Amino acid sequence: MAKSKIEQSSGNVFADLGLVEAAELETKAELAHRVEEIIRGRHLTQAEAAEVLGATQPIVSKLMNGQLHGFSLERLVRFLNALDRDVEIVVSRRPRSREHGRTRVKVAG
């Protein structure tokens, strides 16, 4: 039986996969996940969600299936606003304990 090599995650699956723009991909995935949660929580059909978002049903289908190519951060923020969510962007100094700045999504209660 071959031994498996276990590698600790960096905390960003996109970076672990070596993808370019990993931080942006992670942020887009988190925002898209929030949009999806709200749509499912409201029990909207894709057609109903499309109407609320000002999009088409095929666009909502792509989003709901995690196909994020073609979705900008700005568009995902507009979708959240259309779903009655405020989105705040806060810029702060990184702690000295971290080598680089980061982008992350926090969800308020």
C-alpha positions in Angstrom: 0.0 0.0 0.0 1.4 3.4 -1.0 1.7 6.0 1.6 -0.2 9.2 1.0 1.6 12.5 1.4 -0.5 14.9 3.5 0.1 18.6 3.0 -1.3 21.3 5.2 -3.6 23.8 3.6 -2.6 27.4 3.3 -6.3 28.3 4.0 -7.0 29.1 0.4 -7.8 26.1 -1.8 -7.2 28.1 -4.9 -3.6 29.0 -3.8 -3.1 25.3 -2.8 -4.0 24.4 -6.4 -1.5 26.9 -7.7 -4.1 29.0 -9.5 -3.4 32.6 -10.5 -5.4 35.2 -8.7 -6.1 32.8 -5.9 -7.2 35.5 -3.4 -9.7 37.0 -5.9 -11.1 33.5 -6.7 -11.5 32.8 -3.0 -13.4 36.1 -2.4 -15.6 35.5 -5.4 -16.4 32.0 -4.3 -17.4 33.2 -0.8 -19.6 36.0 -2.2 -21.2 33.6 -4.6 -21.8 31.1 -1.8 -23.6 33.9 0.2 -25.8 34.7 -2.8 -26.7 31.1 -3.2 -27.5 30.7 0.5 -29.9 33.6 0.4 -31.6 32.4 -2.8 -32.0 28.9 -1.2 -33.1 30.4 2.1 -35.9 32.3 0.4 -36.9 29.2 -1.6 -36.6 31.2 -4.9 -36.7 29.4 -8.2 -33.8 30.3 -10.5 -36.3 32.3 -12.6 -37.5 34.2 -9.6 -33.9 34.8 -8.4 -33.0 36.0 -11.9 -35.8 38.6 -11.7 -34.6 39.9 -8.3 -31.0 40.0 -9.4 -31.7 41.6 -12.8 -30.1 38.6 -14.5 -31.2 35.7 -16.6 -32.0 32.2 -15.4 -29.0 30.7 -17.1 -26.8 33.2 -15.3 -28.3 32.2 -11.9 -27.9 28.5 -12.9 -24.2 29.0 -13.5 -23.9 30.8 -10.1 -25.8 28.2 -8.2 -23.6 25.5 -9.8 -20.3 27.2 -8.8 -19.4 28.2 -12.3 -17.9 31.6 -11.5 -16.1 32.4 -14.7 -17.5 35.7 -16.0 -18.7 36.9 -12.5 -16.8 39.9 -11.3 -16.6 40.9 -7.6 -18.6 44.0 -8.5 -21.4 41.9 -10.0 -21.5 39.6 -7.0 -21.7 42.6 -4.7 -24.6 44.0 -6.8 -26.4 40.7 -6.5 -26.0 40.8 -2.7 -27.4 44.4 -2.7 -30.3 43.2 -4.8 -31.0 40.6 -2.2 -31.2 43.3 0.5 -27.7 42.9 1.9 -25.3 45.6 2.7 -21.7 45.0 1.7 -18.9 46.9 3.4 -15.3 47.0 2.3 -12.9 47.8 5.1 -9.2 48.5 4.4 -6.9 47.9 7.3 -3.2 47.4 8.0 -2.1 43.7 8.0 -0.8 42.4 11.3 3.0 42.0 11.5 2.4 38.3 12.1 1.4 37.9 8.4 3.7 38.4 5.5 1.1 39.6 3.1 -2.2 41.4 3.1 -5.3 39.4 2.4 -8.9 39.7 1.3 -11.7 37.8 3.1 -15.4 37.9 3.5 -17.0 38.2 6.9 -20.7 37.6 7.4 -22.4 39.7 10.1 -25.2 38.1 12.2 
